[in-house]
Amino acid sequence: MNTQLKKGLLDICVLAELERKESYGYAIIQDLKPLIEISESTLYPILKRLLNKQAITSKNQIHNNRIRKYYQITDIGKQEITEFISEWGQVEKIFQFIKGEDSNG
């Protein structure tokens, strides 16, 4: 899959996972594994990017005597999901065009 396309989809997948429930890095990777391949070296830059744009927040919690960072989606992150869904129709039109199934003909 094209790197830029996959990057955008991974961001939305992470946001969608966090919209379902707050989570931490390893659990996010495991939950997304059946859908799309993602490694720690891919996930953590995504989480940092989403934190920087305030699409998610994080908090530290103790779990089994270790600090674990949990991530939560914000209203900005929810808005990104909404925008992605509303723009998906355009992606489908482009896909049909590429396949040669122009809906105008």
Helices and strands as residue ranges (DSSP letters): H 3-20, E 23-24, H 25-32, H 40-52, E 56-63, E 66-73, H 75-99
